[in-house]
Amino acid sequence: MIISWNTTNACNMYCDHCYRDAGCQAEEELNTAQAKTLLEQIAKAGFKIMIFSGGEPLMRPDIVELVGYATSLGLRPVFGTNGTLITKELALQLKEAGTMGMGISLDSLDPKKHNEFRKFPNAWEGAVQGMRNCREVGLAFQIHTTIMDWNESEIEAITDFAVAEGAVAHHFFFLVPTGRAVTIEAETLKAQAYEDTLTRILNKQKEVSIELKPTCAPQFMRIAKQMGMKMRFGRGCLAGTSYCIISPKGQVQPCAYLNIPLGDVCETPFDEIWRNNEVLNELRTLNYKGGCGECPFKQACGGCRARAADYNDGDHMAEEPWCLYHGRTGQK
């Protein structure tokens, strides 16, 4: 199971698509002691992959200490970061503390496009240098690309760049319009382009040895089956079944884009929230409505629950709108 903790709302960038609306540090973020208690509860709940995210997680002064503590609990720490703060010294410290890998954002091979999307000068140069610093100290890294209508033509080239730089994987994030991203919903891919892009990613997987994985695009599992490809992943949408996310203040929700409050770890131990929450238990039934409920690929795909809620007045069990398999075109 995988869990993501937004360690802080502080960030050195102000990205157009940020679901957390990060920038300034939030009031009452979990302190070091509270964070360690949370990590203990995460381990108790049976999670293995611990994603330190943000904001920008490397802005927390205690981040290396927390990685070391997570490692001591048997968790496998990984990161989601913009990469610009990864010096060789920090990369080595993170590796020695037990970090298994760094997920570094790169949204275009054109520095100008990436920097504009990230609202930060030299974001591209900083991200690439961060990758090279990881490589130099032997800390595994992968590239994360948010797919938009203005960069979808680049995906294969970015994968080639990832291979050339020594990345172990290239993950593609398909935007759900939450947080600041509500202002750029028009730039997201809709059903036909979504389907075509997933097919291109899977075709590219046949050519490269590194792992390619679409995220927040669970139909890739259905398409892979239709293409006769075997995937190591068991399921597309993991929200509430084997994944959830925790905010800087300790508020739990099923995924980054499905903004349903499930509980506060400062009031209720996380392992109890994970075990007992009604919304999580409903998501685990897979009793979806409409086409998703009747779909023969329900077990493998599940439809994006966040996108279903966004397009169906908050109903997280509704059918997913961006699925050509059932003839849906993703129009509200």
C-alpha positions in Angstrom: 0.0 0.0 0.0 1.1 3.6 -0.7 0.5 6.7 1.2 1.4 10.3 0.5 1.9 12.9 3.2 2.0 16.6 2.2 4.7 17.4 4.7 4.3 21.2 4.3 2.4 23.7 2.3 5.5 25.8 1.9 7.0 25.8 -1.6 9.6 27.8 -3.5 7.3 27.7 -6.6 3.7 28.6 -7.4 2.7 26.1 -10.0 -0.4 26.6 -12.1 -1.7 23.1 -11.4 -1.0 22.7 -7.7 -3.9 20.7 -6.0 -2.7 21.9 -2.6 -2.5 25.6 -3.5 0.9 25.6 -2.0 3.2 28.5 -1.5 3.3 29.7 2.1 3.7 27.4 5.1 0.3 26.7 6.7 -0.5 27.4 10.3 -0.4 24.4 12.6 1.5 22.0 10.3 2.5 18.8 12.1 5.7 19.3 14.1 8.5 16.7 14.3 7.0 14.8 17.2 3.5 14.7 15.7 5.0 13.6 12.4 6.8 10.7 14.0 3.6 9.6 15.7 1.9 9.8 12.3 4.6 7.6 10.8 4.2 5.1 13.5 0.4 4.9 12.8 1.0 4.6 9.1 3.3 1.7 9.6 0.8 0.1 12.0 -1.9 0.4 9.3 0.2 -1.7 7.0 1.5 0.8 4.5 4.9 0.2 2.9 5.6 3.0 0.4 5.8 6.4 2.2 5.7 9.4 -0.2 7.0 12.6 1.3 5.4 15.3 -0.7 4.3 19.0 -0.4 4.3 21.8 -1.1 8.0 21.2 -1.4 9.0 18.6 1.2 12.7 19.5 1.1 11.7 22.9 2.7 11.1 21.1 6.0 14.2 21.4 8.1 13.6 18.0 9.8 13.0 16.1 6.6 16.2 13.9 6.8 15.3 13.1 10.4 11.8 12.0 9.4 13.1 9.9 6.5 15.4 8.1 8.9 12.6 7.5 11.3 10.3 6.2 8.6 13.0 3.8 7.5 13.4 2.5 11.1 9.7 1.7 11.1 10.1 -0.5 8.0 8.6 2.1 5.6 10.1 2.7 2.2 10.5 6.5 1.9 10.3 8.2 -1.6 9.7 11.8 -2.6 7.6 14.0 -4.9 9.7 17.1 -5.4 10.4 19.9 -7.9 14.0 18.9 -7.6 15.5 22.4 -7.4 16.7 22.0 -3.8 18.5 18.7 -4.2 22.2 19.5 -3.7 24.7 16.6 -3.8 25.1 16.9 0.0 21.3 16.7 0.6 21.0 13.8 -1.9 23.6 11.9 0.0 22.0 12.6 3.3 18.6 11.4 2.0 20.1 8.3 0.6 21.9 7.5 3.9 18.7 8.1 5.8 17.0 5.4 3.7 15.3 7.3 0.8 14.5 4.8 -1.9 13.9 7.2 -4.7 13.2 10.8 -5.7 10.3 11.7 -8.1 11.3 15.0 -9.8 8.9 17.1 -11.9 9.7 17.9 -15.5 6.9 19.0 -17.7 8.6 19.9 -20.9 12.0 19.7 -22.7 11.6 23.4 -23.4 12.9 25.2 -20.3 10.7 28.2 -21.0 7.5 26.2 -21.0 8.4 24.3 -17.8 9.5 27.5 -16.0 6.2 29.3 -17.0 4.1 26.3 -15.8 6.0 26.3 -12.5 6.1 30.1 -12.1 9.8 29.9 -11.2 12.9 31.1 -13.1 15.4 28.3 -13.8 13.0 25.7 -12.5 14.0 23.4 -15.5 17.7 23.9 -14.9 17.3 23.3 -11.2 15.2 20.1 -11.7 17.7 18.6 -14.2 20.7 19.5 -11.9 18.8 17.8 -9.0 18.5 14.7 -11.1 22.2 14.7 -11.9 23.0 15.2 -8.2 20.9 12.2 -7.3 22.6 10.2 -10.0 26.1 11.2 -8.8 25.5 9.9 -5.3 23.6 6.8 -6.4 20.2 7.9 -5.3 17.5 6.5 -7.6 15.2 9.1 -9.3 12.3 9.2 -11.7 10.7 11.9 -13.8 7.1 13.1 -13.1 5.3 14.9 -16.0 1.9 16.5 -15.7 0.1 16.0 -19.0 -1.6 19.1 -20.6 -2.8 19.9 -24.1 0.4 22.0 -24.7 2.9 19.3 -23.8 1.3 16.0 -24.7 3.2 15.9 -28.0 6.5 15.7 -26.0 5.8 12.7 -23.9 7.9 10.2 -25.9 10.8 12.7 -26.1 10.7 13.3 -22.3 10.8 9.5 -21.8 13.9 9.4 -24.0 15.4 12.2 -21.9 14.6 10.3 -18.7 16.4 7.2 -20.1 19.4 9.4 -21.1 19.7 11.0 -17.7 19.5 7.7 -15.9 16.0 7.8 -14.4 14.5 4.5 -13.3 11.0 5.5 -14.3 8.8 8.1 -16.0 5.4 8.7 -14.5 2.7 10.7 -16.2 0.1 12.7 -14.1 -3.3 13.4 -15.7 -4.7 16.6 -14.2 -7.9 16.7 -12.2 -9.0 20.3 -11.8 -8.7 20.9 -8.0 -6.8 23.6 -6.1 -5.2 26.1 -8.4 -5.8 23.7 -11.3 -9.5 24.8 -11.5 -8.2 27.8 -13.5 -6.6 25.7 -16.2 -9.3 23.0 -16.6 -9.6 23.9 -20.3 -6.0 22.8 -20.9 -6.6 19.3 -19.7 -7.0 16.4 -22.1 -10.5 15.1 -22.8 -11.7 11.6 -23.7 -10.2 11.0 -27.2 -6.9 12.7 -26.5 -6.8 11.0 -23.1 -7.3 7.6 -24.7 -4.8 8.3 -27.5 -2.1 9.5 -25.0 -2.5 6.5 -22.8 -2.1 4.2 -25.8 1.0 6.2 -26.9 2.5 5.7 -23.4 1.9 2.0 -23.5 3.4 1.7 -27.0 6.5 3.6 -25.7 6.7 1.1 -22.8 7.4 -1.6 -25.4 10.5 0.4 -26.5 12.2 1.3 -23.2 13.4 -0.7 -20.2 12.4 1.9 -17.6 8.9 1.9 -16.0 6.3 4.1 -17.6 3.2 4.7 -15.5 0.1 6.9 -16.0 -1.3 8.3 -12.7 -4.9 9.5 -12.2 -5.6 7.7 -15.5 -6.8 4.3 -14.5 -8.0 3.4 -18.0 -4.4 2.6 -18.8 -5.0 -0.8 -17.2 -8.0 -1.5 -19.5 -6.0 -0.4 -22.5 -3.0 -2.5 -21.5 -5.3 -5.6 -21.3 -6.8 -4.8 -24.7 -3.2 -4.5 -26.1 -2.2 -7.8 -24.5 0.4 -6.2 -22.3 1.1 -7.5 -18.8 1.5 -4.9 -16.2 3.0 -5.2 -12.7 0.3 -3.0 -11.3 -2.8 -4.6 -9.9 -5.2 -1.8 -10.3 -5.7 1.7 -11.9 -7.4 3.9 -9.3 -6.1 3.2 -5.8 -8.0 5.9 -3.9 -9.3 4.5 -0.6 -8.4 0.9 -1.4 -4.6 0.9 -1.1 -3.8 4.7 -1.1 -4.7 7.9 0.6 -3.1 11.3 1.3 -2.6 13.4 4.5 -2.4 17.2 4.5 0.3 19.2 6.3 -2.1 19.7 9.2 -3.0 16.0 9.4 -6.3 15.9 7.6 -6.9 12.6 5.6 -8.6 12.3 2.3 -8.8 9.4 -0.3 -6.5 11.0 -2.8 -4.9 14.3 -3.7 -7.8 15.3 -6.0 -10.7 13.8 -4.1 -11.2 16.4 -1.5 -13.4 14.5 1.0 -12.4 15.0 4.7 -12.0 11.6 6.4 -10.6 12.6 9.7 -7.8 14.5 11.5 -4.8 12.5 12.8 -4.4 15.0 15.6 -7.8 13.8 16.9 -8.0 10.2 15.8 -5.1 7.8 15.1 -4.5 7.4 11.4 -4.7 3.6 11.5 -8.2 3.9 13.0 -9.3 6.4 10.3 -7.9 4.0 7.6 -9.7 1.0 9.0 -13.1 2.5 10.0 -14.0 5.5 7.8 -17.3 5.0 6.0 -16.1 6.7 2.7 -13.0 4.5 2.5 -15.1 1.4 3.2 -17.6 2.4 0.5 -14.7 2.9 -2.0 -13.5 -0.6 -1.2 -16.8 -2.1 -2.2 -16.3 -1.1 -5.9 -20.0 -0.6 -6.1 -19.8 2.1 -8.8 -22.7 3.6 -10.6 -23.4 3.7 -14.4 -20.9 2.4 -16.8 -18.1 1.9 -14.2 -20.4 -0.4 -12.2 -21.2 -2.6 -15.2 -17.7 -2.5 -16.8 -15.8 -5.8 -17.3 -12.6 -3.9 -16.4 -14.0 -2.6 -13.1 -11.5 -4.6 -11.0 -8.5 -3.5 -13.0 -9.5 0.1 -13.7 -12.1 1.4 -11.3 -12.3 4.8 -13.0 -10.8 7.9 -11.5 -13.0 8.5 -8.4 -11.9 12.1 -8.2 -12.8 12.9 -11.8 -16.1 11.1 -11.2 -16.9 13.3 -8.3 -15.8 16.5 -10.1 -18.1 15.8 -13.0 -21.0 14.4 -11.0 -21.7 16.9 -8.2 -19.4 15.3 -5.7 -20.6 11.7 -6.2 -17.3 9.7 -5.9 -19.1 6.5 -6.8 -20.5 7.8 -10.1 -19.2 6.7 -13.5 -15.9 8.2 -14.7 -16.5 10.8 -17.4 -13.3 10.4 -19.5 -13.8 6.8 -20.8 -14.3 6.1 -24.4 -15.0 2.4 -23.6 -18.5 3.5 -22.6 -18.7 6.3 -25.1 -18.2 9.2 -22.6 -16.6 12.3 -23.9 -15.7 14.1 -20.6 -18.0 17.1 -21.1 -19.8 18.5 -18.1 
